[in-house]
């Protein structure tokens, strides 16, 4: 299928280098990956032809780099990558960034914009949601997925109630992904795309840069689950029902 005919989630899955293109144009490929490229571009106010051109250019570079194709990787390997590459990073960054926000708020410097208080509140809520989200995945969902995958390999049937529980858990986690995406958008909006010109304070501008890096990693994290892992698991469940 041609790239132009894919959804943004499909493009992100099959052309990993497109992620940096989507990030640059602020196209939501993780929480709203089911949208067509043309609709996503229209909603982001960018020309689809320009985005397509950059994706094709990124695709050429990608062929030289030979990145991991997570759509083909074993489920266990994909889950291990999500935990080691993204969960661990998120566990470490959440308290560190909240601490930095707290220190800036305590300094009461006049050049820190009023938006800082709002960012702190939104981030505190995001931290609580993400920590609970990752606990559910690591202690409940991921072990259940491993059990389903092993049963499929061995030709053993998994009890229907167990399959239904996993499917409901995925529904809930997808909704939580949407909430996290909304929080990220709110932070981006109040910080004027992480480039708040109302402040010249180096500590605040450095924090905005770190928040942007956090956003980019969380986008990839959510993408791997929403567009690749969860649909794969749901296909297994559908076949078993």
C-alpha positions in Angstrom: 0.0 0.0 0.0 1.3 3.5 -0.9 2.2 5.7 2.0 -0.5 8.3 0.9 -3.2 5.7 1.4 -2.1 4.7 4.9 -3.3 6.1 8.2 -0.7 8.0 10.2 -0.5 5.1 12.6 0.2 2.7 9.8 2.9 5.0 8.4 4.5 5.4 11.8 4.5 1.6 12.2 5.9 0.7 8.7 8.2 3.7 8.2 9.8 4.4 11.6 11.8 7.3 10.2 8.5 9.1 9.6 8.2 9.7 13.4 10.6 12.6 13.3 8.7 14.1 10.4 5.4 13.8 12.3 7.0 15.3 15.4 8.3 18.3 13.4 4.8 19.0 11.9 3.0 18.2 15.2 1.0 15.4 13.6 -0.6 13.1 16.2 0.4 9.6 15.1 0.2 7.9 18.5 -3.1 8.7 20.2 -5.0 9.4 16.9 -3.2 7.0 14.6 -6.4 5.9 12.8 -6.7 9.2 10.9 -5.8 9.4 7.3 -2.6 11.3 6.5 -4.6 14.0 4.6 -7.0 14.5 7.4 -4.2 14.7 10.0 -2.3 17.2 7.9 -5.4 19.3 7.4 -6.1 19.4 11.1 -2.5 20.3 11.8 -2.6 23.1 9.1 0.2 21.7 7.0 0.4 20.6 3.3 0.1 16.9 2.8 2.4 17.0 -0.2 5.2 18.5 1.9 4.8 15.9 4.6 4.7 13.1 2.1 7.9 14.4 0.4 9.7 14.5 3.7 8.5 11.0 4.7 9.9 9.7 1.4 13.2 11.4 2.1 13.2 10.0 5.6 12.4 6.5 4.1 15.5 6.7 2.0 17.7 7.5 5.0 16.0 4.8 7.0 16.9 2.2 4.4 20.6 3.0 5.0 20.2 2.9 8.8 18.3 -0.4 8.9 16.2 0.3 12.1 14.3 -2.4 13.9 10.9 -3.2 12.2 8.7 -3.6 15.3 5.8 -4.8 13.2 7.8 -7.9 12.4 9.6 -8.3 15.8 8.4 -11.0 18.2 5.9 -9.7 20.7 8.2 -10.6 23.7 11.0 -8.5 22.1 8.6 -5.6 21.5 7.4 -5.6 25.1 11.0 -5.9 26.4 11.9 -2.9 24.2 8.9 -0.8 25.5 9.9 -1.5 29.1 13.6 -1.0 28.8 13.6 1.9 26.3 10.5 3.8 27.3 9.1 2.7 30.7 12.5 3.0 32.4 13.1 6.4 30.9 9.6 7.5 32.0 10.0 6.2 35.5 13.2 8.2 35.8 12.1 11.4 34.1 8.7 11.9 35.8 10.0 12.7 39.3 13.1 14.5 38.0 11.0 16.9 35.8 8.4 17.5 38.6 11.2 18.3 41.0 12.7 20.8 38.5 9.2 22.4 38.0 8.9 22.7 41.8 12.3 24.4 42.2 11.4 27.0 39.5 8.0 27.7 41.2 9.7 28.2 44.6 12.1 30.7 43.1 9.3 33.2 42.2 11.4 34.9 39.6 9.4 37.7 37.8 10.6 36.5 34.4 9.0 33.0 34.9 5.7 33.2 33.1 2.4 32.5 34.8 2.0 29.5 32.6 4.6 27.7 34.8 2.0 27.1 37.5 -0.4 25.6 35.0 2.4 23.4 33.5 3.3 22.2 36.9 -0.3 21.2 37.7 -0.8 19.4 34.4 2.5 17.6 34.7 1.7 16.4 38.2 -1.6 14.9 37.0 0.2 13.3 34.0 2.8 11.8 36.3 0.1 10.2 38.5 -1.7 8.8 35.4 1.5 7.4 33.7 2.8 5.8 36.9 -0.4 3.9 37.4 -0.6 3.1 33.7 2.9 1.5 33.6 2.2 -0.4 36.8 -0.9 -2.0 35.3 1.1 -2.9 32.1 4.1 -4.3 33.8 2.3 -6.3 36.6 -0.9 -7.3 34.8 -1.2 -6.8 31.0 2.3 -7.7 29.8 2.5 -11.0 31.8 -1.0 -11.8 30.5 0.0 -11.1 26.9 3.1 -13.4 27.3 0.7 -16.1 28.6 -1.6 -15.7 25.6 1.3 -15.7 23.2 2.9 -18.9 24.7 -0.5 -20.6 24.6 -0.9 -19.8 21.0 2.5 -21.2 20.2 1.8 -24.4 22.0 -1.7 -24.7 20.6 -3.3 -24.5 24.0 -6.6 -22.6 24.4 -6.7 -19.7 26.8 -10.0 -19.4 29.0 -12.4 -17.0 27.4 -12.8 -14.9 30.6 -9.0 -14.3 30.6 -9.1 -13.2 26.9 -12.0 -10.8 27.7 -10.2 -9.3 30.6 -7.1 -8.6 28.5 -9.3 -7.0 25.8 -11.0 -4.8 28.4 -7.7 -3.9 29.9 -6.4 -2.8 26.5 -9.6 -0.6 26.0 -8.9 1.1 29.3 -5.2 1.6 28.5 -6.0 3.1 25.1 -8.3 5.6 26.7 -5.5 6.5 29.1 -3.2 7.0 26.2 -5.7 9.6 24.9 -5.7 11.4 28.2 -1.9 11.5 28.3 -1.9 12.8 24.8 -4.3 15.6 25.8 -2.0 16.5 28.7 1.0 16.7 26.5 -0.9 19.0 24.0 -2.0 21.3 26.9 1.6 21.6 28.1 2.7 22.4 24.5 0.0 25.0 24.1 0.6 26.9 27.3 4.4 26.9 26.7 3.9 28.2 23.2 5.3 25.1 21.5 8.0 24.8 24.2 9.5 28.1 23.0 8.0 30.6 25.5 9.5 34.0 24.4 8.1 35.7 27.5 11.0 34.5 29.5 14.7 34.8 29.0 15.6 32.8 32.1 18.0 30.0 31.1 16.7 27.5 33.7 13.1 27.8 32.5 14.0 27.5 28.8 16.2 24.5 29.6 13.2 22.9 31.3 11.0 23.5 28.2 13.6 21.7 26.1 13.6 18.8 28.5 9.8 18.7 28.5 9.9 18.5 24.7 12.3 15.6 24.7 9.9 13.9 27.2 7.0 14.5 24.9 8.8 13.0 21.9 9.7 9.9 23.8 6.2 9.4 25.2 4.7 9.8 21.7 6.9 6.9 20.5 6.1 4.9 23.6 2.3 5.3 23.1 2.7 4.6 19.3 4.4 1.3 19.9 1.6 0.2 22.2 -1.5 1.7 20.5 -0.5 1.1 16.8 1.6 -2.1 17.0 1.4 -4.1 20.3 -2.3 -3.8 21.2 -3.7 -4.4 17.7 -1.5 -7.5 17.4 -2.8 -8.9 20.7 -6.4 -8.1 19.7 -5.9 -10.1 16.5 -4.8 -13.1 18.6 -7.8 -12.7 20.9 -10.2 -12.5 17.9 -8.8 -15.7 16.4 -9.2 -17.5 19.8 -12.8 -16.4 20.4 
